[in-house]
Amino acid sequence: MNISFKLLRNTAIFLGVITFFWMMYDYFKNYDDQVPLYKKANDSFLKKNYGEALLLYSEVYENNKNNIYALEGQARCLFRLKLYSKAEKKFKEVIRKEDSFIPGFANLGILYDTIGEHKKAIYYYDIAISKDKKIAEGMKWLARFLKNIQYKPSNIKERRDYLKQQLLLKKDRRKLKDSNLDSLQPDFQM
């Protein structure tokens, strides 16, 4: 019994050491030096420093043209800086590069909604919802808690349905915007 315990213990230690070295090798082999820069861009965006975030996202994207998240980050920054035509072009570039990237469709819909092109907003909301039914659920309570959002923001499906309902009314009875509430809405992120 004593021999089998020692053998089992030594085998476990050996496998643990092998696993540790394999993990270290894999980490250094696949290390992307752009990850810290991308995280810094995200931090700047969350701190509402959109100009700095735009520069950082641009640098990350210039170093890796396949980084769809950096490109979409640029578009979100341009949107927050109220450079709507540039943001629209970036969101469309995101969609062209990867047509299954749902935040691109959702945020382009939000952009069109913001600038008053509600039919285009509905169109892109519909695409986003058709590609992933989960986005109709909206932001989860844990995400709201972590981002310190103390109210339940409307989700894309609710906003789309509201716009459709309002567009059925006569023009003088429509209320398509609520500036106070709209300014509180967070960007769509997955």
PAZAPA-4460 file (N, C-alpha, C; in steps of 0.05 Angstrom, whole numbers, plus 32768, in hexadecimal, padded with zeros to 4 digits):
% residues 190
    n_x    n_y    n_z   ca_x   ca_y   ca_z    c_x    c_y    c_z   seq   type   mol
   8010   7FE8   8000   8000   8000   8000   8011   8019   8000     1      M     A
   8028   8018   800F   803A   802F   8011   8046   8036   7FF6     2      N     A
   804D   8022   7FE6   805A   8027   7FCC   8046   8034   7FB9     3      I     A
   802D   802B   7FB9   8019   8036   7FA6   8013   8053   7FAE     4      S     A
   8013   805A   7FC8   800E   8075   7FD0   8025   8087   7FC6     5      F     A
   803E   807F   7FCA   8055   808E   7FC0   8054   8091   7FA2     6      K     A
   804E   807C   7F94   804C   807D   7F77   8036   8090   7F6E     7      L     A
   801F   808F   7F7B   8009   80A1   7F74   8011   80BE   7F7A     8      L     A
   801D   80C3   7F91   8025   80DE   7F98   803A   80E9   7F84     9      R     A
   804E   80D9   7F7E   8063   80E2   7F6B   8058   80E6   7F4F    10      N     A
   8045   80D5   7F47   8038   80D9   7F2D   8028   80F3   7F2C    11      T     A
   801A   80F9   7F42   800A   8112   7F43   801C   812A   7F43    12      A     A
   8032   8129   7F51   8045   813F   7F52   8051   8143   7F36    13      I     A
   8059   812D   7F29   8065   812E   7F0F   8051   813B   7EFB    14      F     A
   8038   8131   7EFB   8024   813C   7EE9   801F   815A   7EEF    15      L     A
   801F   8161   7F08   801B   817D   7F10   8031   818F   7F05    16      G     A
   804A   8186   7F07   8061   8195   7EFD   805F   8197   7EDF    17      V     A
   8059   8181   7ED1   8057   8181   7EB4   8041   8195   7EAB    18      I     A
   802A   8194   7EB9   8014   81A6   7EB2   801C   81C3   7EB6    19      T     A
   8029   81C9   7ECC   8032   81E4   7ED1   8044   81EE   7EBB    20      F     A
   8059   81DF   7EB4   806B   81E7   7E9F   805D   81E9   7E83    21      F     A
   804A   81D7   7E7E   803B   81D9   7E65   802B   81F3   7E64    22      W     A
   801E   81FA   7E7A   800E   8212   7E7C   8020   822B   7E78    23      M     A
   8037   822B   7E84   804A   8242   7E81   8053   8244   7E64    24      M     A
   805A   822E   7E58   8063   822D   7E3C   804C   8238   7E2A    25      Y     A
   8034   822E   7E2E   801E   8236   7E1D   8018   8254   7E21    26      D     A
   801A   825E   7E39   8015   827B   7E3E   8029   828C   7E2F    27      Y     A
   8043   8286   7E31   8057   8296   7E24   8056   8293   7E06    28      F     A
   8050   827B   7DFD   804E   8277   7DE0   8037   8287   7DD3    29      K     A
   8021   8289   7DE1   8009   8296   7DD6   8005   82B2   7DE1    30      N     A
   8019   82BD   7DEF   8016   82D8   7DFB   8013   82ED   7DE5    31      Y     A
   7FFE   82FD   7DE8   7FF9   8313   7DD5   7FFF   832D   7DE3    32      D     A
   8013   833B   7DDA   801B   8354   7DE8   8007   836A   7DE4    33      D     A
   7FF3   8366   7DD3   7FDE   837A   7DCF   7FC8   8378   7DE5    34      Q     A
   7FC7   8362   7DF3   7FB2   835F   7E07   7FB3   8375   7E1C    35      V     A
   7FCA   837C   7E28   7FCA   8391   7E3C   7FC1   83AC   7E30    36      P     A
   7FC8   83B1   7E17   7FC0   83CA   7E0A   7FA2   83CB   7E06    37      L     A
   7F96   83B4   7DFE   7F79   83B1   7DFA   7F6B   83B5   7E15    38      Y     A
   7F75   83AA   7E2A   7F69   83AD   7E44   7F6A   83CA   7E4D    39      K     A
   7F80   83D8   7E47   7F83   83F4   7E4D   7F6E   8404   7E3E    40      K     A
   7F6A   83FD   7E25   7F56   840B   7E14   7F3A   8407   7E21    41      A     A
   7F34   83EE   7E29   7F1A   83E9   7E36   7F17   83F9   7E50    42      N     A
   7F2C   83FB   7E60   7F2B   840A   7E78   7F26   8428   7E72    43      D     A
   7F34   8433   7E5E   7F2F   844F   7E57   7F13   8453   7E4E    44      S     A
   7F08   8440   7E3F   7EEC   8442   7E35   7ED9   8442   7E4D    45      F     A
   7EDD   8430   7E60   7ECC   842E   7E77   7ECE   8447   7E89    46      L     A
   7EE5   8455   7E88   7EE8   846E   7E97   7EDF   8486   7E87    47      K     A
   7ED2   8480   7E70   7EC7   8495   7E5F   7EDC   84A7   7E52    48      K     A
   7EF4   849D   7E50   7F0A   84AC   7E43   7F0B   84A1   7E26    49      N     A
   7EF7   84A9   7E16   7EF3   849D   7DFC   7F0A   84A4   7DE8    50      Y     A
   7F15   84BB   7DEA   7F2B   84C3   7DD8   7F43   84B1   7DDC    51      G     A
   7F4B   84AD   7DF5   7F62   849C   7DFA   7F5C   847F   7DF3    52      E     A
   7F43   8476   7DF9   7F3B   845B   7DF2   7F3C   8457   7DD3    53      A     A
   7F33   846B   7DC4   7F34   8469   7DA7   7F51   8465   7D9D    54      L     A
   7F63   8475   7DA8   7F7F   8472   7DA0   7F8A   8456   7DA6    55      L     A
   7F83   844C   7DBE   7F8D   8432   7DC6   7F81   841B   7DB5    56      L     A
   7F67   841D   7DB1   7F5A   8409   7DA0   7F66   8409   7D84    57      Y     A
   7F6B   8422   7D7A   7F77   8424   7D5F   7F92   8418   7D5E    58      S     A
   7FA2   841C   7D72   7FBD   8410   7D73   7FBC   83F1   7D74    59      E     A
   7FA9   83E7   7D84   7FA6   83CA   7D85   7F9E   83BF   7D69    60      V     A
   7F8B   83CD   7D5C   7F81   83C4   7D42   7F97   83C6   7D2D    61      Y     A
   7FA7   83DB   7D2E   7FBD   83DE   7D1A   7FD1   83C6   7D1C    62      E     A
   7FD5   83BD   7D34   7FE7   83A6   7D39   7FDB   838B   7D32    63      N     A
   7FC1   838A   7D32   7FB3   8371   7D2C   7F99   8377   7D1E    64      N     A
   7F99   8376   7D04   7F81   837D   7CF4   7F6A   8368   7CF8    65      K     A
   7F6F   8352   7D04   7F5B   833E   7D09   7F4C   8342   7D24    66      N     A
   7F54   8356   7D33   7F48   835A   7D4E   7F2E   836A   7D4A    67      N     A
   7F19   835C   7D47   7EFE   8368   7D43   7EF5   8378   7D5B    68      I     A
   7EFE   8370   7D73   7EF6   837E   7D8B   7F03   839A   7D8C    69      Y     A
   7F1B   839C   7D83   7F29   83B6   7D82   7F1B   83C9   7D6E    70      A     A
   7F13   83BD   7D57   7F05   83CD   7D43   7EEA   83D7   7D4D    71      L     A
   7EDC   83C5   7D5B   7EC2   83CC   7D66   7EC5   83E0   7D7D    72      E     A
   7EDB   83DE   7D8C   7EE1   83F1   7DA1   7EE5   840D   7D95    73      G     A
   7EF2   840E   7D7E   7EF6   8428   7D70   7EDA   8434   7D69    74      Q     A
   7EC9   8423   7D5F   7EAE   842C   7D57   7E9F   8436   7D6F    75      A     A
   7EA0   8428   7D85   7E92   8431   7D9D   7E9D   844B   7DA7    76      R     A
   7EB7   844F   7DA6   7EC3   8469   7DAE   7EBA   847F   7D9C    77      C     A
   7EBA   847B   7D82   7EB1   8490   7D70   7E94   8497   7D75    78      L     A
   7E84   8483   7D7B   7E68   8487   7D81   7E65   8498   7D9A    79      F     A
   7E74   8492   7DAF   7E73   84A1   7DC8   7E7E   84BE   7DC5    80      R     A
   7E91   84C1   7DB2   7E9B   84DC   7DAC   7E89   84EB   7D99    81      L     A
   7E72   84DF   7D92   7E5E   84EB   7D81   7E68   84F0   7D64    82      K     A
   7E7B   84E0   7D5C   7E84   84E0   7D40   7E75   84CA   7D32    83      L     A
   7E5B   84CF   7D2E   7E49   84BA   7D25   7E4F   84AE   7D0A    84      Y     A
   7E56   84BF   7CF6   7E5C   84B4   7CDB   7E74   84A2   7CDC    85      S     A
   7E89   84AA   7CEB   7EA1   8499   7CED   7E9A   847F   7CFC    86      K     A
   7E8A   8481   7D11   7E82   846A   7D20   7E72   8456   7D0F    87      A     A
   7E60   8461   7CFE   7E50   8451   7CEC   7E62   8441   7CD9    88      E     A
   7E76   844E   7CCE   7E89   8441   7CBC   7E98   842A   7CCA    89      K     A
   7EA0   8430   7CE3   7EAF   841C   7CF2   7E9D   8404   7CF8    90      K     A
   7E84   8409   7D01   7E72   83F3   7D07   7E6D   83E2   7CEE    91      F     A
   7E6A   83EF   7CD7   7E65   83E1   7CBF   7E7E   83D0   7CB7    92      K     A
   7E96   83DB   7CBD   7EAE   83CC   7CB8   7EAF   83B3   7CCA    93      E     A
   7EA7   83B7   7CE3   7EA6   83A0   7CF5   7E94   838A   7CEA    94      V     A
   7E7C   8392   7CE0   7E69   837F   7CD6   7E73   8372   7CBC    95      I     A
   7E81   8382   7CAB   7E8C   8376   7C93   7EA2   8361   7C99    96      R     A
   7EB2   8367   7CAD   7EC7   8355   7CB4   7EBD   833B   7CC1    97      K     A
   7EA8   833E   7CD1   7E9D   8326   7CDF   7E7F   832A   7CE2    98      E     A
   7E70   831E   7CD0   7E53   8322   7CD1   7E44   8312   7CE7    99      D     A
   7E53   8304   7CF7   7E47   82F6   7D0E   7E4D   8305   7D28   100      S     A
   7E59   831C   7D27   7E60   832C   7D3E   7E48   833D   7D47   101      F     A
   7E39   8332   7D59   7E1F   833E   7D61   7E21   835A   7D6D   102      I     A
   7E35   8360   7D7E   7E37   837B   7D88   7E3A   8390   7D72   103      P     A
   7E45   8389   7D5B   7E47   839C   7D45   7E2C   83A4   7D3B   104      G     A
   7E1A   8390   7D37   7DFF   8396   7D2E   7DEF   83A5   7D43   105      F     A
   7DF1   839C   7D5C   7DE2   83A9   7D72   7DEB   83C6   7D75   106      A     A
   7E05   83CB   7D76   7E0E   83E7   7D7A   7E09   83F8   7D62   107      N     A
   7E09   83ED   7D4A   7E02   83FD   7D32   7DE5   8405   7D34   108      L     A
   7DD4   83F2   7D3D   7DB8   83F9   7D42   7DB5   840F   7D56   109      G     A
   7DC4   840E   7D6C   7DC3   8423   7D81   7DCD   843D   7D75   110      I     A
   7DE1   843D   7D64   7DEB   8455   7D57   7DD5   8462   7D46   111      L     A
   7DC8   8451   7D35   7DB2   845C   7D24   7D9B   8466   7D35   112      Y     A
   7D95   8458   7D4B   7D80   8461   7D5D   7D87   847D   7D69   113      D     A
   7DA0   8480   7D70   7DAA   8499   7D7C   7DA7   84B1   7D69   114      T     A
   7DAE   84AC   7D4F   7DAE   84C2   7D3C   7D93   84C5   7D2E   115      I     A
   7D7F   84B6   7D37   7D64   84BA   7D2D   7D5D   84AA   7D14   116      G     A
   7D6D   8498   7D0B   7D67   8487   7CF5   7D5B   846D   7CFF   117      E     A
   7D42   846F   7D08   7D35   8459   7D17   7D30   8440   7D07   118      H     A
   7D29   8444   7CED   7D24   842C   7CDD   7D3D   841C   7CD9   119      K     A
   7D54   8429   7CD5   7D6D   841B   7CD4   7D74   840E   7CEE   120      K     A
   7D6E   841B   7D04   7D72   8410   7D1F   7D63   83F6   7D22   121      A     A
   7D4A   83F7   7D1B   7D39   83DF   7D1D   7D45   83C8   7D0C   122      I     A
   7D4E   83CF   7CF4   7D5A   83BB   7CE2   7D72   83AD   7CEF   123      Y     A
   7D84   83BD   7CFB   7D9B   83B1   7D07   7D95   83A3   7D22   124      Y     A
   7D81   83AD   7D30   7D78   839F   7D48   7D6D   8384   7D41   125      Y     A
   7D5D   8383   7D2B   7D52   8369   7D22   7D67   8355   7D1B   126      D     A
   7D7C   835F   7D0D   7D92   834D   7D06   7DA0   8342   7D1F   127      I     A
   7DA6   8354   7D32   7DB3   834B   7D4B   7DA2   8337   7D5A   128      A     A
   7D88   833C   7D5C   7D76   832A   7D6A   7D74   830F   7D5C   129      I     A
   7D73   8310   7D41   7D71   82F6   7D32   7D8A   82E6   7D34   130      S     A
   7DA1   82F3   7D37   7DBA   82E4   7D3A   7DBF   82D8   7D55   131      K     A
   7DB3   82E4   7D6A   7DB6   82DA   7D85   7D9E   82E2   7D96   132      D     A
   7D8E   82CF   7D9C   7D75   82D5   7DAC   7D7C   82DE   7DC8   133      K     A
   7D93   82D8   7DD3   7D9A   82DF   7DEE   7D9C   82FD   7DF3   134      K     A
   7DA2   830C   7DDD   7DA5   8329   7DE1   7D8B   8336   7DE8   135      I     A
   7D75   8328   7DE2   7D5B   8333   7DE9   7D57   8334   7E07   136      A     A
   7D67   8325   7E16   7D64   8325   7E33   7D70   833E   7E40   137      E     A
   7D83   834A   7E32   7D8F   8363   7E3D   7DA5   835D   7E50   138      G     A
   7DAE   8372   7E5E   7DC4   8370   7E70   7DBC   8361   7E8A   139      M     A
   7DCD   834E   7E91   7DC8   833E   7EA9   7DCD   834E   7EC2   140      K     A
   7DC1   8346   7ED8   7DC3   8356   7EF1   7DE0   8358   7EFB   141      W     A
   7DEF   8342   7EF7   7E0B   8342   7F00   7E1B   8357   7EF0   142      L     A
   7E17   8358   7ED6   7E25   836C   7EC6   7E1E   8388   7ECE   143      A     A
   7E04   838C   7ED4   7DFB   83A7   7EDD   7E08   83AD   7EF8   144      R     A
   7E0A   839A   7F09   7E16   839E   7F23   7E34   83A5   7F20   145      F     A
   7E42   8396   7F10   7E5F   839B   7F0C   7E64   83B6   7EFF   146      L     A
   7E52   83BF   7EEE   7E56   83D9   7EE0   7E48   83F0   7EEF   147      K     A
   7E3D   83EA   7F06   7E30   83FD   7F17   7E19   840B   7F08   148      N     A
   7E09   83FB   7EF9   7DF1   8406   7EEC   7DDA   83FE   7EFE   149      I     A
   7DCD   8412   7F09   7DB9   840D   7F1E   7D9C   840B   7F14   150      Q     A
   7D99   840B   7EFA   7D7E   8407   7EEF   7D81   83F2   7EDA   151      Y     A
   7D6A   83E6   7ED1   7D6B   83D2   7EBC   7D68   83E0   7EA2   152      K     A
   7D7E   83E2   7E92   7D7C   83EF   7E78   7D6B   83DE   7E65   153      P     A
   7D5E   83EC   7E52   7D4E   83DE   7E3F   7D60   83CD   7E2D   154      S     A
   7D56   83B7   7E24   7D66   83A7   7E12   7D5F   83AD   7DF5   155      N     A
   7D6D   83A1   7DE3   7D6A   83A7   7DC7   7D4E   839F   7DBD   156      I     A
   7D44   8389   7DC6   7D29   8380   7DBD   7D14   8394   7DC7   157      K     A
   7D16   839C   7DE1   7D02   83B0   7DEB   7D04   83CA   7DDC   158      E     A
   7D1C   83D3   7DD6   7D1F   83EC   7DC7   7D14   83E9   7DAB   159      R     A
   7D1A   83D3   7D9E   7D0F   83CE   7D83   7CF1   83CE   7D83   160      R     A
   7CE5   83C0   7D96   7CC8   83BF   7D97   7CBC   83DA   7D9D   161      D     A
   7CC9   83EA   7DAE   7CC0   8405   7DB4   7CC1   8416   7D9B   162      Y     A
   7CD7   8415   7D8C   7CD9   8424   7D73   7CC4   841D   7D5F   163      L     A
   7CBF   8403   7D5C   7CAA   83FA   7D49   7C8F   8405   7D51   164      K     A
   7C89   8404   7D6B   7C70   840E   7D75   7C6E   842C   7D70   165      Q     A
   7C83   843B   7D75   7C82   8458   7D72   7C80   8460   7D54   166      Q     A
   7C8C   8451   7D43   7C8C   8457   7D26   7C70   8452   7D1A   167      L     A
   7C5F   8443   7D28   7C44   843F   7D1E   7C32   8457   7D25   168      L     A
   7C3A   8468   7D38   7C2B   847F   7D3F   7C2F   8496   7D2B   169      L     A
   7C1D   84AA   7D2C   7C21   84C1   7D1C   7C39   84D0   7D25   170      K     A
   7C46   84DF   7D13   7C60   84EC   7D19   7C5E   84FE   7D31   171      K     A
   7C48   850C   7D34   7C45   851F   7D4B   7C41   8512   7D66   172      D     A
   7C3B   84F8   7D66   7C37   84E9   7D7F   7C4E   84D7   7D86   173      R     A
   7C62   84D6   7D75   7C79   84C4   7D7A   7C8C   84D0   7D8F   174      R     A
   7C96   84BE   7DA0   7CAC   84C5   7DB2   7CC2   84B0   7DAF   175      K     A
   7CD4   84B7   7D9D   7CE9   84A4   7D96   7D02   84A7   7DA7   176      L     A
   7D05   84BE   7DB4   7D1D   84C3   7DC4   7D15   84CD   7DE0   177      K     A
   7D25   84C6   7DF3   7D24   84D1   7E0D   7D41   84D6   7E15   178      D     A
   7D4A   84EF   7E10   7D67   84F6   7E13   7D72   84EE   7E2E   179      S     A
   7D63   84F2   7E43   7D6D   84EB   7E5E   7D72   84CD   7E61   180      N     A
   7D5E   84BE   7E59   7D60   84A1   7E5B   7D74   8495   7E47   181      L     A
   7D74   84A0   7E2F   7D86   8495   7E1A   7DA3   8499   7E21   182      D     A
   7DA9   84AF   7E2E   7DC5   84B4   7E35   7DD0   84A1   7E4A   183      S     A
   7DBE   8494   7E59   7DC7   8481   7E6D   7DCB   8465   7E62   184      L     A
   7DC1   845F   7E4A   7DC3   8445   7E3F   7DE0   843D   7E3A   185      Q     A
   7DE8   8425   7E43   7E04   841C   7E3E   7E06   8411   7E22   186      P     A
   7E1E   840F   7E18   7E23   8402   7DFE   7E1D   83E4   7E01   187      D     A
   7E17   83D8   7DEA   7E12   83BB   7DEB   7E2D   83AC   7DEB   188      F     A
   7E31   839B   7DFE   7E49   838A   7DFF   7E41   836E   7E06   189      Q     A
   7E50   835B   7DFC   7E4A   833F   7E02   7E5F   8335   7E16   190      M     A
***
